[in-house]
Amino acid sequence: MAGGAQISGGGVSAPGHPLVQRVVCKTGCLGRRKATPGAVIKVKGEFLDYVQQVVFRGTSGPMPAGLTYRSASLVRAIVPPGAVTSRPFVVDDSGARSNRSPRKLTIRPAPVVAPSTGVFPVQGPHTYGDGFGAPRSGHTHQGQDVLAACGTPLVSVMTGTIQYAGYQSAAGNYVVIDNDGTADDFVYMHLATPAYVKTDGVVAAGQQIGVVGETGDATGCHLHFEYWQGDWFGGGQPIDPLPYLKAWDPTS
């Protein structure tokens, strides 16, 4: 039989139990695995021919969503209002339920206007260096440099979760903070030492996360600070952070 369907006593049955391999965001995204209510998500897997619903988690229980597209290996659905971060699964027309997605789909509110209040990241004397859009070899500057003495404390501008904390040849010691309650990410680069915080940890506004340095591709002691609306290098986009830094800067 075409498609591998099997003959049963009453006719043709589904070719197999639905299997979810991954769930990613297609449109209305904050990142590959970050979506907003109303976003279109793609569920990839096997034996999806007869799937009828993608089921999200809501604050009061499961939230089934109908499909906008279906094939044997791919279905699409719209994230319903009220859905929360979860590992979605699918249900076919016989009621068979798949496994949950191996990785969570993060659901956040749509991007809002950047906050006007925050804690200035550099806790000491400083000046401003190269800004957003300054030319670089093969690209443009995606943040704002804040010049300060090496060893000057760096603090979190907002309460959030540490999305990444590590080392990269260009960024040096760096930290990415996922701001709680929004889709925004804040990025700190060239820290003198590994960050004082760990990936997946929670950080409070004003909490020290490291000190100014010049690690990676840096000349002179400074903080390279980026402000992303959406996921850092995962579907979001950088915006000019200078107006917000100036608003938070107690010396401005």
Backbone torsions as a table, in degrees:
resi	resn	phi	psi	omega
1	MET	NA	145.7	179.5
2	ALA	-62.2	140.7	176.8
3	GLY	75.0	3.2	176.9
4	GLY	79.7	14.0	178.4
5	ALA	-65.5	154.5	-176.7
6	GLN	-112.5	148.9	177.3
7	ILE	-85.4	130.4	173.0
8	SER	-117.9	177.3	-178.3
9	GLY	-59.5	-28.2	-176.8
10	GLY	-104.2	0.7	-179.7
11	GLY	142.2	-139.3	-175.2
12	VAL	-99.3	132.0	177.7
13	SER	-109.0	166.9	179.5
14	ALA	-61.2	147.9	-175.0
15	PRO	-69.6	-15.2	-179.7
16	GLY	175.6	172.3	179.5
17	HIS	-71.4	134.3	-177.5
18	PRO	-61.4	138.4	-178.6
19	LEU	-129.2	125.4	176.9
20	VAL	-98.0	124.9	178.7
21	GLN	-101.3	-36.0	175.8
22	ARG	-163.5	155.6	176.2
23	VAL	-126.6	124.9	179.8
24	VAL	-133.2	158.9	179.8
25	CYS	-88.7	140.3	-178.6
26	LYS	-107.0	-53.6	178.2
27	THR	-134.6	153.9	-175.8
28	GLY	73.0	33.1	-169.5
29	CYS	-98.5	152.9	169.0
30	LEU	-105.9	-6.7	-179.0
31	GLY	174.7	176.0	-178.0
32	ARG	-60.8	-35.9	178.1
33	ARG	-121.2	28.8	175.2
34	LYS	-127.7	123.3	-177.0
35	ALA	-129.9	165.8	173.7
36	THR	-114.6	158.6	171.4
37	PRO	-54.4	132.6	-176.0
38	GLY	94.2	-8.4	177.6
39	ALA	-72.7	153.3	174.4
40	VAL	-94.6	126.7	177.7
41	ILE	-114.1	153.7	177.4
42	LYS	-111.9	131.9	173.5
43	VAL	-109.4	120.1	179.6
44	LYS	-108.8	142.3	-178.8
45	GLY	177.1	-148.2	-178.8
46	GLU	-132.1	153.0	176.7
47	PHE	56.8	45.9	-179.6
48	LEU	-97.8	7.1	-175.4
49	ASP	-54.2	-36.0	-172.8
50	TYR	-109.3	13.5	179.8
51	VAL	-66.2	137.9	179.9
52	GLN	-111.4	-28.3	-174.3
53	GLN	-143.2	149.0	163.3
54	VAL	-105.7	130.4	-174.9
55	VAL	-109.1	120.6	175.9
56	PHE	-100.5	170.8	172.5
57	ARG	-99.8	136.8	174.4
58	GLY	-114.4	176.9	-178.4
59	THR	-66.3	-24.1	-178.6
60	SER	-116.6	12.1	177.9
61	GLY	140.5	-171.1	-178.9
62	PRO	-60.9	146.1	178.9
63	MET	-127.9	93.9	178.5
64	PRO	-70.9	143.2	176.4
65	ALA	-130.1	134.5	176.6
66	GLY	-70.5	168.4	-174.3
67	LEU	-94.9	151.5	170.0
68	THR	-105.9	-12.8	179.1
69	TYR	-161.4	149.3	178.3
70	ARG	-151.0	136.5	169.6
71	SER	-144.0	-175.4	-177.6
72	ALA	-66.3	-26.8	-174.7
73	SER	-122.6	1.6	-176.1
74	LEU	-152.1	134.0	168.9
75	VAL	-131.5	154.9	177.0
76	ARG	-125.7	148.9	178.1
77	ALA	-151.4	165.3	179.1
78	ILE	-103.4	132.1	178.7
79	VAL	-65.7	120.7	-176.8
80	PRO	-77.0	152.5	173.8
81	PRO	-57.9	137.4	179.9
82	GLY	94.4	-9.7	177.7
83	ALA	-68.9	147.1	179.8
84	VAL	-123.8	170.2	179.4
85	THR	-54.5	129.4	-177.0
86	SER	-166.1	-175.6	174.2
87	ARG	-113.3	92.4	-174.3
88	PRO	-62.2	157.4	174.1
89	PHE	-136.0	172.6	-179.3
90	VAL	-120.9	158.4	178.2
91	VAL	-131.6	133.1	-179.8
92	ASP	-95.1	-178.2	-172.4
93	ASP	-72.8	-7.8	174.3
94	SER	-96.5	-0.5	-178.3
95	GLY	91.1	-0.2	179.5
96	ALA	-69.4	131.2	-178.2
97	ARG	-104.2	136.7	178.0
98	SER	-79.3	177.5	166.0
99	ASN	-66.0	162.5	171.4
100	ARG	-76.3	153.8	176.5
101	SER	-54.2	136.1	-179.3
102	PRO	-59.4	-28.8	179.8
103	ARG	-124.0	150.7	-178.8
104	LYS	-69.0	147.3	166.9
105	LEU	-101.2	114.8	179.0
106	THR	-80.0	131.2	179.3
107	ILE	-119.0	122.7	-177.2
108	ARG	-128.6	158.9	173.8
109	PRO	-61.6	158.8	176.3
110	ALA	-60.8	151.5	-179.3
111	PRO	-54.6	140.2	178.1
112	VAL	-114.6	171.8	177.0
113	VAL	-59.6	137.2	-177.4
114	ALA	-56.4	144.7	-175.8
115	PRO	-65.7	141.8	179.2
116	SER	-89.1	-13.5	178.4
117	THR	-115.2	140.1	179.4
118	GLY	-175.7	175.0	179.5
119	VAL	-100.8	128.9	-179.8
120	PHE	-62.6	134.1	-170.2
121	PRO	-72.2	-25.9	-175.5
122	VAL	-103.6	115.6	-174.5
123	GLN	-98.7	68.8	179.1
124	GLY	172.5	178.4	179.3
125	PRO	-55.5	139.9	-175.2
126	HIS	-158.8	162.6	170.1
127	THR	-136.6	171.8	-179.2
128	TYR	-103.8	137.4	179.2
129	GLY	-109.9	-138.9	-178.1
130	ASP	-59.1	140.0	-176.8
131	GLY	-109.3	-174.0	-177.6
132	PHE	-61.5	131.0	177.7
133	GLY	89.2	-4.0	177.6
134	ALA	-61.1	141.9	-176.4
135	PRO	-67.5	141.2	173.7
136	ARG	-133.6	167.9	179.5
137	SER	-66.5	108.4	177.4
138	GLY	81.3	-0.1	179.7
139	HIS	-162.6	-176.9	175.6
140	THR	-117.7	158.0	-179.2
141	HIS	-65.5	128.8	-175.9
142	GLN	-102.5	11.2	-179.0
143	GLY	-149.1	-158.5	178.5
144	GLN	-128.2	130.4	175.7
145	ASP	-87.8	133.4	174.5
146	VAL	-118.4	114.1	-175.1
147	LEU	-86.4	130.5	179.1
148	ALA	-157.5	162.4	-179.4
149	ALA	-63.5	142.1	174.1
150	CYS	-56.8	137.7	-178.1
151	GLY	96.1	-8.5	176.9
152	THR	-65.3	132.8	-177.5
153	PRO	-62.1	142.5	173.2
154	LEU	-115.2	134.7	-178.7
155	VAL	-126.0	161.2	178.2
156	SER	-73.6	132.8	-179.9
157	VAL	-74.5	-23.3	-177.6
158	MET	-143.5	165.9	169.7
159	THR	-74.6	137.0	-178.1
160	GLY	-171.9	-166.8	179.1
161	THR	-118.6	139.6	179.3
162	ILE	-76.6	109.3	-179.6
163	GLN	-77.8	-41.2	175.8
164	TYR	-144.9	145.3	168.8
165	ALA	-146.2	116.9	-174.9
166	GLY	-171.4	-155.1	-179.3
167	TYR	-133.4	140.3	176.7
168	GLN	-142.8	147.6	-170.4
169	SER	-59.2	-35.9	179.4
170	ALA	-87.5	-43.6	-176.1
171	ALA	-78.6	-19.2	-172.4
172	GLY	68.2	-149.6	172.7
173	ASN	-69.5	126.3	-174.3
174	TYR	-140.8	162.3	179.4
175	VAL	-139.7	137.5	171.3
176	VAL	-118.5	123.0	-179.1
177	ILE	-109.3	124.5	177.2
178	ASP	-90.5	110.8	-173.2
179	ASN	-69.0	126.5	-179.5
180	ASP	-62.1	136.7	174.2
181	GLY	83.7	-2.7	178.1
182	THR	-138.3	-179.6	176.5
183	ALA	-95.2	6.2	-171.4
184	ASP	-79.6	145.3	172.0
185	ASP	-121.6	140.7	174.9
186	PHE	-116.3	135.5	-173.8
187	VAL	-122.6	131.3	177.5
188	TYR	-117.7	130.6	-178.8
189	MET	-128.0	159.8	174.1
190	HIS	73.3	25.7	177.3
191	LEU	-58.0	147.3	-176.5
192	ALA	-66.3	-35.0	-178.0
193	THR	-132.9	167.4	173.2
194	PRO	-52.5	145.9	-176.6
195	ALA	-57.3	153.3	177.9
196	TYR	-80.1	-1.8	-178.3
197	VAL	-120.9	160.0	-176.5
198	LYS	-116.8	153.3	176.7
199	THR	-53.8	135.1	-179.0
200	ASP	78.7	-1.2	176.0
201	GLY	-77.1	162.6	178.4
202	VAL	-101.3	139.7	-178.7
203	VAL	-130.1	141.7	179.3
204	ALA	-95.8	153.3	174.5
205	ALA	-57.7	129.8	179.9
206	GLY	88.7	-5.5	179.4
207	GLN	-75.5	136.1	-179.8
208	GLN	-70.6	134.2	-179.3
209	ILE	-117.7	-8.3	-179.3
210	GLY	167.0	-162.7	178.1
211	VAL	-136.8	155.5	179.4
212	VAL	-61.1	140.5	177.6
213	GLY	-149.0	-158.4	177.0
214	GLU	-146.8	38.9	178.8
215	THR	-77.7	160.9	-178.9
216	GLY	75.5	-149.9	-179.2
217	ASP	-86.8	77.3	-176.5
218	ALA	-136.6	146.2	174.1
219	THR	-120.5	112.6	-177.9
220	GLY	85.0	157.8	-177.9
221	CYS	-74.7	123.0	177.0
222	HIS	-167.9	163.0	170.1
223	LEU	-100.5	126.8	167.5
224	HIS	-95.8	116.8	-173.4
225	PHE	-117.0	129.1	178.0
226	GLU	-120.5	148.0	177.3
227	TYR	-123.6	117.0	-178.4
228	TRP	-113.7	131.8	169.1
229	GLN	-93.7	107.4	-171.2
230	GLY	101.8	-174.6	-171.9
231	ASP	-73.6	134.0	178.6
232	TRP	-61.9	116.2	-177.6
233	PHE	50.8	35.1	177.9
234	GLY	-141.1	29.9	-179.9
235	GLY	118.0	-15.6	177.6
236	GLY	-83.3	-175.6	178.5
237	GLN	-142.2	143.4	178.5
238	PRO	-77.1	147.2	173.9
239	ILE	-124.2	164.0	-179.5
240	ASP	-67.8	116.4	-177.6
241	PRO	-84.3	-7.9	-172.5
242	LEU	-58.6	-44.6	179.5
243	PRO	-58.6	-34.1	-178.9
244	TYR	-77.1	-40.5	175.4
245	LEU	-59.8	-42.9	178.7
246	LYS	-62.9	-38.5	179.7
247	ALA	-66.9	-32.9	-178.6
248	TRP	-87.7	-15.9	-172.2
249	ASP	-75.0	116.2	-178.3
250	PRO	-68.0	-14.5	-179.6
251	THR	-93.6	-5.0	-178.5
252	SER	-82.1	NA	NA
